[in-house]
Amino acid sequence: MIKILNSREVSRDEIFARVTPSFNVEEIVTDIIANVRKNGDAALYEYAEKFDKVKLTSLEVTEEEIAEAFSLVEPNFIRILEDAEKNIRAFHEKQVRNSFIMENGNGAIMGQKVMPIEKVGLYVPGGTAAYPSTVLMDSVPAKIAGCKEIVMVTPPGKDGKINPAILAAAKVAGVTRIFKVGGAQAVAALAYGTESVPAVYKIVGPGNAFVAEAKKQVYGKVSIDMIAGPSEILIVADGTCEARVVAADMLSQAEHDRLASAVLVTDSEALANAVSAELERQISLLPRAEIARESIDVHGKIILTDNLMEAIEISNEIAPEHLELCMDNPFDYLDAITNAGSIFMGKNCPEALGDYMAGPNHTLPTSGTAKFSSPLSVDDFVKKTQFTYFTKDALGKVANDVAFFAEKEGLSAHARSAISRKDQ
């Protein structure tokens, strides 16, 4: 049963405690990466047989396989994918940054170029569930940014095929190439390249502990988006909310993973007790009841506060991946939110809406990292460079100041470089 904590009766440490299981995967992942770097495709085939229980004869998904998958998916789901893609595209197009150029009027011209990262890799999880939504969320911003190569990796099933829904989403989103590779070995292949899998410049997308560790280890060789932890939801709700709805929203994250956390923060003791009872009733109805049960019992909590502003303060300290403001006047509290991955406003905006159809990205910072990081966006798929141009006269006006500054740092060659042109 979920814990109910009264903010006046327990320590702050107990309120903000996170259960952070540690997985001893570092050495395993190091060995996997080394094997892929040394043996390329042979290592990928080896790991497919070992971990995915399938003997592959090729790694890249063919156009015929994509066409077959597309034909197997219900037409209504294709329509939903296309509608979701339009919504995601419309939202992310607002994020596009433009290059700029500026002049100071004295012969100096400066500017910034915004350019797409040419080659990016998308990791799409498999295993206990398939996530075509992640395909859309990761690839649409990359397409908008203008990335030339969008390479997707995802683990195959025991039949050697990719889930048709994932391939359909990849086709709708415009993914360039798709490979039947999962786990840490997929991250290694994207980072270093193999005979089949091209090396990319950045890897994005969520995964299990092995994928997260692999992203950590290849960072520096390539860029990454973030290290995603287990899914989280925090709901700030007042006493006017329906307990069955709040419980359903909490379970929408608890069913993801045994390590997922679902938290309710409320100023209503009646709602807290009612939600606790609803959780018990609803968990038993879920196909993934065993997973949801462990998530709620171990990682879930209900926190009672004196008022909603205290609830907001607690939420800001927790910095949840998903934050629901479940009340009639959510915009009254929006400015007070400083740390959250994505905010869902009001009583008619379940987090699941953001997972699939609304448009804002669902690849979000977890484990409190919303205090300093942001949702996946078009910004993740671009890079910036800058340029400077000075005329001789413009340089002459500042050369002595540059030289003086350089000498303050003990860099006399810098100083000579600035003033040497004055005599030309």
Beta strands, then each sheet from edge to edge (+ up, - down):
strand 1: 3-6
strand 2: 100-103
strand 3: 108-116
strand 4: 119-123
strand 5: 149-154
strand 6: 177-180
strand 7: 202-204
strand 8: 223-224
strand 9: 232-237
strand 10: 261-266
strand 11: 301-304
strand 12: 322-326
strand 13: 342-345
strand 14: 382-390
sheet 1: 1+ 11+ 10+ 9+ 12+ 13+
sheet 2: 2+ 3- 14+
sheet 3: 6+ 5+ 4+ 7+ 8+
end
